[in-house]
Amino acid sequence: MDATLELLAERGEDAVTLRDITDAAEANVAAVSYHFGSLKSLRDAAIEHALERYLDSQRDAVLPIGPASTLEEVAAGFGGPMMRALAAGGGELAVMRIVARVATNPPAGWERLAAKFDQPRVMILPALRANLPGVEDEELVFRSRCVAGLLNWLVLAPIGVELGNEPAGQVERLLVPVLAGAFRGTSHG
């Protein structure tokens, strides 16, 4: 999986062969073919693996968030893994770009990850409720989905390249207020 992700990040999805991957991983082509069936299946599995790692990282980042947390703390935790990828640039950002692009039109089977997508959103709800009294949970979840979409857009858009040249603290300084504002919405100054 790691060799596949590295090569995808380095060369792009259309420029990687099964032989490239097996050579990089020092694996047998027949064994990889047996386990995955095709290059496309291996690529899909590697991208799904990267997505799961990202979602686990996001879940871990929001663990300390509670009802006393500010919207800025919620934004920093929820967006932290993507902001770190933006600041890191290179292969980490390239993998996040592939995941974000694929997520715009998810392949069959990704619905099994619905609980992983929902977990960080549910975990931040107490803090969102405390900061935004009177806003229904359904709208708070919608706002968190919008923030996730904004983070995906950031890694896909040219601005993501610009942010890749910035130190991690600068990326956070620039993005946390934007993400907190998306959580806040216009009706709750």
TORROVO-28531 format. One record per residue (C-alpha): residue number from 1; residue in three letters; x, y, z. Coordinates in steps of 0.5 Angstrom, whole numbers, plus 500, padded with zeros to 3 digits. Example, Ala and Ser with C-alpha at 12.3 -4.5 7.8 and 13.67 -1.06 7.14 Angstrom:
2
1,ALA,525,491,516
2,SER,527,498,514
This chain:
189
1,MET,500,500,500
2,ASP,506,505,502
3,ALA,509,504,496
4,THR,503,505,491
5,LEU,501,511,495
6,GLU,509,514,494
7,LEU,509,512,487
8,LEU,502,515,486
9,ALA,504,521,489
10,GLU,510,522,485
11,ARG,508,520,478
12,GLY,500,521,478
13,GLU,495,515,477
14,ASP,496,514,470
15,ALA,503,514,470
16,VAL,504,508,475
17,THR,504,501,473
18,LEU,503,494,477
19,ARG,511,493,475
20,ASP,513,499,478
21,ILE,509,498,485
22,THR,512,491,486
23,ASP,519,493,484
24,ALA,518,499,489
25,ALA,515,494,494
26,GLU,520,488,493
27,ALA,513,484,492
28,ASN,512,479,487
29,VAL,507,481,481
30,ALA,503,475,481
31,ALA,502,475,489
32,VAL,500,482,488
33,SER,495,481,482
34,TYR,492,475,486
35,HIS,491,479,492
36,PHE,488,485,489
37,GLY,486,483,482
38,SER,488,489,478
39,LEU,492,495,478
40,LYS,486,499,479
41,SER,484,495,485
42,LEU,490,496,488
43,ARG,490,503,487
44,ASP,483,504,490
45,ALA,485,500,496
46,ALA,491,504,497
47,ILE,487,511,496
48,GLU,482,508,501
49,HIS,487,506,506
50,ALA,490,513,506
51,LEU,483,516,507
52,GLU,482,512,513
53,ARG,489,514,516
54,TYR,487,521,515
55,LEU,480,520,518
56,ASP,483,516,524
57,SER,488,522,524
58,GLN,482,527,524
59,ARG,478,523,530
60,ASP,485,523,534
61,ALA,485,531,533
62,VAL,478,532,535
63,LEU,479,528,542
64,PRO,481,533,546
65,ILE,475,538,544
66,GLY,469,539,549
67,PRO,464,543,550
68,ALA,469,549,553
69,SER,473,549,547
70,THR,472,555,542
71,LEU,470,555,535
72,GLU,478,556,534
73,GLU,480,550,537
74,VAL,474,546,534
75,ALA,477,549,527
76,ALA,484,547,529
77,GLY,483,540,531
78,PHE,478,538,525
79,GLY,482,542,520
80,GLY,489,540,523
81,PRO,491,534,519
82,MET,489,537,513
83,MET,493,543,515
84,ARG,499,539,517
85,ALA,499,536,510
86,LEU,498,543,506
87,ALA,504,545,510
88,ALA,508,539,509
89,GLY,507,539,502
90,GLY,511,534,498
91,GLY,508,527,498
92,GLU,504,528,504
93,LEU,500,533,500
94,ALA,500,529,493
95,VAL,497,523,497
96,MET,491,528,500
97,ARG,490,531,493
98,ILE,489,524,490
99,VAL,484,522,496
100,ALA,480,529,496
101,ARG,480,528,488
102,VAL,477,521,489
103,ALA,472,523,494
104,THR,469,528,490
105,ASN,466,522,486
106,PRO,467,516,491
107,PRO,468,509,488
108,ALA,463,503,490
109,GLY,464,501,497
110,TRP,466,508,500
111,GLU,459,508,503
112,ARG,462,503,508
113,LEU,466,508,511
114,ALA,460,513,513
115,ALA,461,512,520
116,LYS,469,514,520
117,PHE,467,520,516
118,ASP,461,522,521
119,GLN,465,520,528
120,PRO,469,527,528
121,ARG,463,531,526
122,VAL,459,527,532
123,MET,465,528,537
124,ILE,465,536,535
125,LEU,458,537,536
126,PRO,458,538,544
127,ALA,463,544,542
128,LEU,459,547,537
129,ARG,452,547,541
130,ALA,456,550,546
131,ASN,459,556,542
132,LEU,452,556,537
133,PRO,446,556,542
134,GLY,440,555,538
135,VAL,443,552,532
136,GLU,440,545,530
137,ASP,444,539,530
138,GLU,442,538,523
139,GLU,445,545,521
140,LEU,451,544,525
141,VAL,453,537,522
142,PHE,452,541,515
143,ARG,457,546,517
144,SER,462,541,519
145,ARG,461,538,512
146,CYS,462,544,509
147,VAL,468,545,513
148,ALA,471,538,510
149,GLY,469,540,503
150,LEU,473,547,504
151,LEU,479,543,506
152,ASN,478,538,500
153,TRP,478,544,496
154,LEU,484,547,499
155,VAL,488,541,497
156,LEU,486,541,490
157,ALA,486,548,488
158,PRO,492,552,487
159,ILE,492,556,494
160,GLY,494,549,496
161,VAL,501,550,493
162,GLU,501,557,496
163,LEU,500,554,503
164,GLY,505,549,502
165,ASN,511,554,502
166,GLU,509,556,509
167,PRO,511,554,515
168,ALA,505,550,519
169,GLY,504,555,524
170,GLN,503,560,518
171,VAL,498,555,515
172,GLU,494,554,521
173,ARG,494,562,523
174,LEU,491,563,516
175,LEU,486,558,516
176,VAL,483,557,523
177,PRO,479,563,523
178,VAL,477,561,516
179,LEU,474,555,518
180,ALA,472,557,525
181,GLY,468,562,521
182,ALA,465,557,517
183,PHE,463,553,523
184,ARG,460,560,526
185,GLY,456,562,520
186,THR,453,569,519
187,SER,447,568,523
188,HIS,451,568,530
189,GLY,456,573,530
